[in-house]
Amino acid sequence: MNIFYNGELFYFKYCNKTIYIQHKIISVSFDISK
């Protein structure tokens, strides 16, 4: 699993899915199947 932190967003890249977690608001997951 790769974890990136950019400003106010955390990016988790795991099993062809990228999950963006924004601290104060919402957790959203996007399926970015290539």
Biopython code that builds the backbone (N, CA, C, O; Angstrom):
import numpy as np
from Bio.PDB.StructureBuilder import StructureBuilder

atoms = [
    (1, "MET", "N", (0.846, -1.185, 0.000)),
    (1, "MET", "CA", (0.000, 0.000, 0.000)),
    (1, "MET", "C", (0.882, 1.235, 0.000)),
    (1, "MET", "O", (1.838, 1.333, 0.769)),
    (2, "ASN", "N", (0.548, 2.174, -0.872)),
    (2, "ASN", "CA", (1.257, 3.443, -0.909)),
    (2, "ASN", "C", (0.391, 4.522, -0.290)),
    (2, "ASN", "O", (-0.801, 4.616, -0.583)),
    (3, "ILE", "N", (0.995, 5.341, 0.572)),
    (3, "ILE", "CA", (0.247, 6.422, 1.211)),
    (3, "ILE", "C", (0.914, 7.746, 0.864)),
    (3, "ILE", "O", (2.111, 7.934, 1.082)),
    (4, "PHE", "N", (0.111, 8.665, 0.317)),
    (4, "PHE", "CA", (0.637, 9.982, -0.023)),
    (4, "PHE", "C", (-0.121, 11.034, 0.762)),
    (4, "PHE", "O", (-1.320, 10.893, 1.005)),
    (5, "TYR", "N", (0.576, 12.084, 1.156)),
    (5, "TYR", "CA", (-0.095, 13.177, 1.848)),
    (5, "TYR", "C", (0.183, 14.460, 1.092)),
    (5, "TYR", "O", (1.339, 14.813, 0.856)),
    (6, "ASN", "N", (-0.879, 15.158, 0.710)),
    (6, "ASN", "CA", (-0.718, 16.386, -0.053)),
    (6, "ASN", "C", (-1.671, 17.436, 0.497)),
    (6, "ASN", "O", (-2.871, 17.381, 0.229)),
    (7, "GLY", "N", (-1.155, 18.385, 1.256)),
    (7, "GLY", "CA", (-2.002, 19.427, 1.819)),
    (7, "GLY", "C", (-2.993, 18.840, 2.794)),
    (7, "GLY", "O", (-2.628, 18.414, 3.889)),
    (8, "GLU", "N", (-4.262, 18.820, 2.386)),
    (8, "GLU", "CA", (-5.302, 18.331, 3.285)),
    (8, "GLU", "C", (-5.863, 16.989, 2.850)),
    (8, "GLU", "O", (-6.868, 16.525, 3.389)),
    (9, "LEU", "N", (-5.205, 16.357, 1.861)),
    (9, "LEU", "CA", (-5.738, 15.086, 1.379)),
    (9, "LEU", "C", (-4.748, 13.960, 1.634)),
    (9, "LEU", "O", (-3.542, 14.125, 1.450)),
    (10, "PHE", "N", (-5.264, 12.824, 2.056)),
    (10, "PHE", "CA", (-4.481, 11.603, 2.093)),
    (10, "PHE", "C", (-4.863, 10.752, 0.895)),
    (10, "PHE", "O", (-6.038, 10.632, 0.550)),
    (11, "TYR", "N", (-3.848, 10.162, 0.263)),
    (11, "TYR", "CA", (-4.113, 9.291, -0.879)),
    (11, "TYR", "C", (-3.642, 7.890, -0.522)),
    (11, "TYR", "O", (-2.468, 7.683, -0.216)),
    (12, "PHE", "N", (-4.540, 6.946, -0.561)),
    (12, "PHE", "CA", (-4.167, 5.555, -0.358)),
    (12, "PHE", "C", (-4.330, 4.813, -1.672)),
    (12, "PHE", "O", (-5.404, 4.838, -2.271)),
    (13, "LYS", "N", (-3.263, 4.147, -2.128)),
    (13, "LYS", "CA", (-3.382, 3.391, -3.364)),
    (13, "LYS", "C", (-3.250, 1.914, -3.017)),
    (13, "LYS", "O", (-2.209, 1.466, -2.537)),
    (14, "TYR", "N", (-4.319, 1.164, -3.267)),
    (14, "TYR", "CA", (-4.385, -0.218, -2.814)),
    (14, "TYR", "C", (-5.327, -1.003, -3.703)),
    (14, "TYR", "O", (-6.474, -0.600, -3.898)),
    (15, "CYS", "N", (-4.860, -2.118, -4.245)),
    (15, "CYS", "CA", (-5.690, -3.012, -5.061)),
    (15, "CYS", "C", (-6.409, -2.274, -6.181)),
    (15, "CYS", "O", (-7.624, -2.398, -6.336)),
    (16, "ASN", "N", (-5.654, -1.507, -6.963)),
    (16, "ASN", "CA", (-6.206, -0.777, -8.106)),
    (16, "ASN", "C", (-7.283, 0.221, -7.713)),
    (16, "ASN", "O", (-8.073, 0.646, -8.555)),
    (17, "LYS", "N", (-7.320, 0.599, -6.436)),
    (17, "LYS", "CA", (-8.270, 1.627, -6.025)),
    (17, "LYS", "C", (-7.494, 2.752, -5.358)),
    (17, "LYS", "O", (-6.553, 2.515, -4.600)),
    (18, "THR", "N", (-7.899, 3.962, -5.649)),
    (18, "THR", "CA", (-7.309, 5.103, -4.956)),
    (18, "THR", "C", (-8.368, 5.685, -4.036)),
    (18, "THR", "O", (-9.475, 6.007, -4.468)),
    (19, "ILE", "N", (-8.016, 5.817, -2.764)),
    (19, "ILE", "CA", (-8.959, 6.333, -1.782)),
    (19, "ILE", "C", (-8.456, 7.694, -1.313)),
    (19, "ILE", "O", (-7.325, 7.826, -0.846)),
    (20, "TYR", "N", (-9.313, 8.697, -1.445)),
    (20, "TYR", "CA", (-8.953, 10.038, -1.007)),
    (20, "TYR", "C", (-9.706, 10.332, 0.291)),
    (20, "TYR", "O", (-10.930, 10.217, 0.354)),
    (21, "ILE", "N", (-8.960, 10.710, 1.310)),
    (21, "ILE", "CA", (-9.610, 11.060, 2.572)),
    (21, "ILE", "C", (-9.319, 12.522, 2.879)),
    (21, "ILE", "O", (-8.168, 12.908, 3.086)),
    (22, "GLN", "N", (-10.367, 13.327, 2.905)),
    (22, "GLN", "CA", (-10.206, 14.733, 3.244)),
    (22, "GLN", "C", (-10.592, 14.905, 4.706)),
    (22, "GLN", "O", (-11.694, 14.538, 5.113)),
    (23, "HIS", "N", (-9.680, 15.465, 5.491)),
    (23, "HIS", "CA", (-9.778, 15.444, 6.942)),
    (23, "HIS", "C", (-11.158, 15.834, 7.459)),
    (23, "HIS", "O", (-11.801, 15.070, 8.178)),
    (24, "LYS", "N", (-11.598, 17.015, 7.091)),
    (24, "LYS", "CA", (-12.712, 17.605, 7.828)),
    (24, "LYS", "C", (-14.067, 17.264, 7.239)),
    (24, "LYS", "O", (-15.098, 17.570, 7.840)),
    (25, "ILE", "N", (-14.081, 16.632, 6.064)),
    (25, "ILE", "CA", (-15.368, 16.511, 5.393)),
    (25, "ILE", "C", (-15.775, 15.063, 5.143)),
    (25, "ILE", "O", (-16.598, 14.526, 5.883)),
    (26, "ILE", "N", (-15.234, 14.437, 4.146)),
    (26, "ILE", "CA", (-15.792, 13.173, 3.657)),
    (26, "ILE", "C", (-14.691, 12.210, 3.236)),
    (26, "ILE", "O", (-13.607, 12.628, 2.829)),
    (27, "SER", "N", (-14.972, 10.953, 3.336)),
    (27, "SER", "CA", (-14.093, 9.939, 2.776)),
    (27, "SER", "C", (-14.723, 9.409, 1.494)),
    (27, "SER", "O", (-15.869, 8.958, 1.495)),
    (28, "VAL", "N", (-13.970, 9.468, 0.409)),
    (28, "VAL", "CA", (-14.495, 9.027, -0.876)),
    (28, "VAL", "C", (-13.513, 8.048, -1.499)),
    (28, "VAL", "O", (-12.300, 8.247, -1.449)),
    (29, "SER", "N", (-14.049, 7.005, -2.075)),
    (29, "SER", "CA", (-13.179, 6.053, -2.760)),
    (29, "SER", "C", (-13.514, 6.010, -4.239)),
    (29, "SER", "O", (-14.685, 5.989, -4.618)),
    (30, "PHE", "N", (-12.484, 5.997, -5.071)),
    (30, "PHE", "CA", (-12.657, 5.936, -6.507)),
    (30, "PHE", "C", (-11.987, 4.681, -7.036)),
    (30, "PHE", "O", (-10.858, 4.365, -6.662)),
    (31, "ASP", "N", (-12.671, 3.983, -7.887)),
    (31, "ASP", "CA", (-12.075, 2.820, -8.531)),
    (31, "ASP", "C", (-11.429, 3.285, -9.829)),
    (31, "ASP", "O", (-12.118, 3.734, -10.745)),
    (32, "ILE", "N", (-10.097, 3.176, -9.907)),
    (32, "ILE", "CA", (-9.375, 3.710, -11.065)),
    (32, "ILE", "C", (-8.784, 2.569, -11.886)),
    (32, "ILE", "O", (-7.640, 2.630, -12.336)),
    (33, "SER", "N", (-9.598, 1.520, -12.071)),
    (33, "SER", "CA", (-9.101, 0.359, -12.794)),
    (33, "SER", "C", (-8.544, 0.781, -14.145)),
    (33, "SER", "O", (-9.226, 1.407, -14.956)),
    (34, "LYS", "N", (-7.276, 0.417, -14.362)),
    (34, "LYS", "CA", (-6.606, 0.848, -15.585)),
    (34, "LYS", "C", (-6.726, -0.255, -16.625)),
    (34, "LYS", "O", (-6.230, -0.108, -17.742)),
]
sb = StructureBuilder()
sb.init_structure("model")
sb.init_model(0)
sb.init_chain("A")
sb.init_seg("    ")
for serial, (resi, resn, name, xyz) in enumerate(atoms, 1):
    if name == "N":
        sb.init_residue(resn, " ", resi, " ")
    sb.init_atom(name, np.array(xyz, "f"), 0.0, 1.0, " ", f" {name:<3s}", serial, name[0])
structure = sb.get_structure()
